[in-house]
Amino acid sequence: MTAKMKYKVASLFSGCGGMDLGSEGGFEFLGKKYPELGTKIVYAMDFDKPITDIYNSNFSRKCEHVDIRKLKSEDMPEHDILTGGFPCQSFSVVAQNPKRLGYKDDRGKLFFEMCRILKDKQPSVFVAENVKGLLSANEGETFPLILKEFEKAGYWIKYKILNASHYGVPQKRERVFIVGFRDQAAFERFEFPVPVTEADPVPIAKIVQACEEVEEKHFFSQKAVMGMANTKHAKTMNKGRAQELNAPCNTVGAHLAKVSINSTDPVLKINGRYRMFTPREVARIQSFPDTFLLTGSRTVNYKALGNAVAPVVMWHVTKKIIQALEG
Ligand SMILES: C[S@@+](CC[C@H](N)C(=O)[O-])C[C@H]1O[C@@H](n2cnc3c(N)ncnc32)[C@H](O)[C@@H]1O
């Protein structure tokens, strides 16, 4: 690690590396430079092999293919910052006195795995990213318990919902970022990044591929379009799903490979024809640079990109963390 690279980062649930690209910096998006932040990823992991393959095509370090439940913290290198967007669909709140977090199926446990690693490794900072719905899950009962668990691991916590479209990303994606510091003074110095493009967001028009670059398979058939015209969605189609070209896109999810013209997922209407976004357009909507390689099948690309943390948002958050650490 060079003198410039001061902070070692370990990444959990790394996916295709959106969060990792953002926490390191050193990329360009829509003509703007996001310089290196003085951080270096020293560890990355995910249990979805095809998704780790995308990661490994893009970064010189390797994303380990491992299930976090089998990961021993002593096998991870020492690090200053731990990052991870833990999957979380299934928390329940166990009615005890005091109430505590339980889980309805296996996926909810993964949060505790992140806490386990924090307790064992005690990095100076952690960053967790998750869907906004985490704040209201179980009628708002889950989130304070999650914060309590992080506090029990030894951290001072701040959290905020950030809208990617406020940070130069052409997407209205709202996600909660939870940042924890071991040092109280650094915690007090830390502030979430102020919006930079709230009043003037980047429109989809900036990222749409030229017609000749888009393969025919991305277009919906005339039959599907006629079928949609006969449904109750017909009147709202233009407002709700076919995206305004002069505004940021609605949130892209992990299942865009299966998008149908009748679903609520965003689609495009260009020159009178409806089509789905291409994987490259989804990558741009998520603020990945065009140099980011999309290897593997389209289905895997859509899944990995739709699940990713927007690199540009993560870059802004990491920059603020480093400022707080350095006083
Ligand atoms: C929200 S995505 C992470 C996206 C990533 N942070 C990014 O920015 O590209 C969550 C990831 O957790 C992974 N995952 C789910 N359960 C896991 C487990 N038990 N062990 C390891 N990874 C797991 C999934 O494969 C998925 O890639």
The ligand as a Gaussian input file, in Angstrom:
#p B3LYP/6-31G(d) Opt

LIG

0 1
 C      -27.394000      -5.744000      -2.232000
 S      -26.299000      -6.902000      -2.944000
 C      -24.748000      -6.126000      -2.713000
 C      -24.381000      -5.131000      -3.739000
 C      -22.981000      -4.605000      -3.610000
 N      -22.752000      -3.962000      -2.344000
 C      -22.683000      -3.624000      -4.737000
 O      -22.619000      -2.423000      -4.486000
 O      -22.543000      -4.057000      -5.901000
 C      -26.223000      -8.146000      -1.706000
 C      -25.266000      -9.267000      -2.025000
 O      -25.241000     -10.178000      -0.934000
 C      -24.938000     -11.452000      -1.453000
 N      -25.273000     -12.472000      -0.434000
 C      -26.505000     -12.833000      -0.022000
 N      -26.408000     -13.785000       0.916000
 C      -25.074000     -14.032000       1.105000
 C      -24.342000     -14.911000       1.934000
 N      -24.967000     -15.752000       2.754000
 N      -22.998000     -14.891000       1.890000
 C      -22.370000     -14.047000       1.027000
 N      -23.009000     -13.192000       0.196000
 C      -24.355000     -13.173000       0.243000
 C      -25.758000     -11.530000      -2.725000
 O      -25.219000     -12.484000      -3.629000
 C      -25.667000     -10.093000      -3.243000
 O      -24.672000      -9.948000      -4.237000

